[in-house]
């Protein structure tokens, strides 16, 4: 995925991943700021009936939190069947 563009985010490097998802550092191409993009793991993403609601619930729960040590969720979306959350 490194070097690919998802929506208006250019993926720069992989930051990490586990059973909950894979996180990449990306540059937002319009405002030139860095963000983190989180994608569902491939085994979960391949099950479309369960992937979207789980991802949306996680994003909604995290967006309700406000703390200096927690990333702010900027956006959620889907590109080519891959759901992702954008953290700023």
N, C-alpha and C positions, 0 to 999 in steps of 0.2 A: 504493500500500500504506500510505501514511502515514495514521494514524488507525485502521487496522484492528487487530483483536485476533487474534492467532495463539496458540492454546492459552490461556495466561494471561499473555501478553506483549502490551502495547500498543505498536505501532510509532509512534515519535515523528518520526524523520527519517532520510533516506538519508545514509549516511556515504561511500559510494563503490561502485564496481563495475568489473569488467573481465571478461575471458574466463573467469576462475575462479569468479566469483560476484558477488552483490550483497549489500552489508552495510548493515544498518539499526540505528540506535540504538533500543532499546525499553526499556520499564519493566516489570519483573516485578511483576504486580499484587498478589500476596499479600504479598511481603516488601518491596515498594517500593524495589527496587534497579535500577540501570541495567545492561543487558546489550547485547551486540551479537548480532544474528541474521544469519547468513549463509545465503543461498539460492543454489541452483544457477542458472546462467544459463538463460534460457527455452529456448534451443536444445538444451541438454543435458537439462534437466528434461523436455522433451517426448519423450525417448527413455527410457521407464521401465526397459527392460532393462539399460541401462548406467548410469543415474543413481544408483540406490540403492547398488550396490556401490562406485562411485567415491567417493561422498560418505561412506560408512561407513569405507572404508579411510583417507581423508584425516583423518577425525575420530579414528580409532584411532591413527594415526601422531602426530597433534598432541597427543593426550591422554597419550602416553607421554613427552612432553617436560616438563621442569620447570626453568624459568628465569624470573627476575624480569621479563625483557623480552618474554616470550611469554604471551599470554592463555591462561587455563585454559579448557578445554572443560567446560561445565557439563552439557550435554544434547544429544542429537540426536533428531530426531523427524520426523514428517510430519503435515501438516494439509492436507486437501483436495487431496491429490496432490502437495503441494509439500514436498520434503525441506528441513530447515533444521538448522543447528548453532547452539547457543547458547553464546556465549563470555561469561565473567564476569571 
